[in-house]
Amino acid sequence: MWTSRLFFLIGCWTIILALLQFIPFFTALYIGESEVAASFFASIAIVMLVGGSLYLGFRSSERVRVRKLTILLPLVGGVCLAFAAGLPFFFLFPDAGLVTAFYEGMSLITTTGASAYEGAVEDMKALQLWRLLASWVGGFMSICITLSLLTALNSGGLQLHRSPLPYGDSDKGYPRLRSTAQTLLPLYLLVTSLCCLMLMLGGESFGDSVMLALASVSTTGIAPRSGYVIEGGWAQFVVMLFSLLAIMNWDMHYARLKQLRIQGTFGTETQSLFLVAAIGMAFLFVLGGDSRWEALWHNAFASVSAMATTGFQAAGGSEVSLSSSLVVIVLTCIGGAVAGTSGGLKQLRMAVVYKLGRGEIDRLAHPHGVRTLRYDGDVVQGKDIDAIWLLLGGFVFLFVAGSLILAILGISFQETLALSLSSLTLSAPLASVVDPFFPGFSGLRDADYLVLSTLMLVGRVEASLFLALFAKSMWRG
């Protein structure tokens, strides 16, 4: 049955996450953080026990390919990985409760970067390393899930994105997920290593370089120190460069590296990304009112940071005004490319909506003209347009629903907007842009954390996939 296969795959995922926890465990032992090491040891034991039981109990399950499995795997898998990623925080801060640890784990797996333990974990180097490592893994998983499961479902019109990966469209579901991971993992490691090396050449320490490289490539926005502020011109340049690489399509990076000839390698989505970044920089520069060349650099950094949903700020930059904050919000909601690690609605959807709008304007001038909507040379089908509108409508609906639920739970109106939008766009720093008086993510109640965790999961696996859970046709087979 497909449920047996689901349990087996989740067991595999949790085992991998448990093995990764050995890295911060040995790091904590090495630097003398005994309490942190003990929390990771307990977490590894439990996660390995649960994951190993699922793996051994269902390893002989039949390799089925059903739509229920394709839809539920990223959703159920995301919840299980969030529990596994948050267990070290539960053992280290048991008074905060399991729900708070689950929220922390969900924030890491989805690369949101929000923390329910603000002020308590910044000085624990091994724990900070785990936060960044879990986010780095979450960013890689988002790329693989997008190019396999979500593409197979045409979530938000993703079939318009033609992947150059070498196994074709006939391989669907989990086998394609595994093949995507095996193909792109060396490239993901290479880019992260190059980022770390360039930061070290600029004078950063090895530890800070590793953590900042993990944060830049995963677009999680967790800096090793000083909050979200990046100091030093070279460090800012490296972070901006690799953040820009991270929010582009990783399968297209693979095609360029392998020198594959494929239509669309430098196509509409890549052009749209650079164009939106340039427009955002121009708006921020004009609205900022500072004509110095330094201000132009800071605005360019802020534009890329907003699109990457990292929220990094360049040291020495001016404070964000009300008009500039609107630009940052729009850039964050748009995000990067569909097969990147950023959050947001993604460039592909915005490009298609722009083409639709331009087509309607042309129809007013030539009402009897016949035009075909194309994206990277391919005809955009009606089902693709419907899928995109479903995603956009679902995003707005869940944003409003999440805000209303948080308001009912007793949170102020502006804070509910900040929490909901930052969770859906996977950008924790966006909360302080929406609400300048935002008090932070710590101190919320368990019900608040559950709502925000749901919104973060929806932001990562996309709204249309979440809404499919409420379709009767899915459960009827």
Secondary structure as GFF3:
##gff-version 3
##sequence-region A 1 477
A	DSSP	alpha_helix	2	20	.	.	.	ID=ss1
A	DSSP	alpha_helix	22	31	.	.	.	ID=ss2
A	DSSP	alpha_helix	34	58	.	.	.	ID=ss3
A	DSSP	alpha_helix	67	92	.	.	.	ID=ss4
A	DSSP	three_ten_helix	94	96	.	.	.	ID=ss5
A	DSSP	alpha_helix	98	109	.	.	.	ID=ss6
A	DSSP	alpha_helix	125	145	.	.	.	ID=ss7
A	DSSP	pi_helix	146	150	.	.	.	ID=ss8
A	DSSP	alpha_helix	151	153	.	.	.	ID=ss9
A	DSSP	three_ten_helix	155	160	.	.	.	ID=ss10
A	DSSP	alpha_helix	173	201	.	.	.	ID=ss11
A	DSSP	alpha_helix	206	218	.	.	.	ID=ss12
A	DSSP	beta_strand	229	230	.	.	.	ID=ss13
A	DSSP	alpha_helix	233	246	.	.	.	ID=ss14
A	DSSP	alpha_helix	250	258	.	.	.	ID=ss15
A	DSSP	alpha_helix	268	288	.	.	.	ID=ss16
A	DSSP	alpha_helix	293	307	.	.	.	ID=ss17
A	DSSP	beta_strand	313	314	.	.	.	ID=ss18
A	DSSP	alpha_helix	322	334	.	.	.	ID=ss19
A	DSSP	alpha_helix	347	365	.	.	.	ID=ss20
A	DSSP	beta_strand	374	375	.	.	.	ID=ss21
A	DSSP	beta_strand	378	379	.	.	.	ID=ss22
A	DSSP	alpha_helix	382	408	.	.	.	ID=ss23
A	DSSP	alpha_helix	413	424	.	.	.	ID=ss24
A	DSSP	alpha_helix	430	434	.	.	.	ID=ss25
A	DSSP	alpha_helix	446	461	.	.	.	ID=ss26
A	DSSP	alpha_helix	463	467	.	.	.	ID=ss27
A	DSSP	three_ten_helix	468	470	.	.	.	ID=ss28
A	DSSP	alpha_helix	472	475	.	.	.	ID=ss29
###
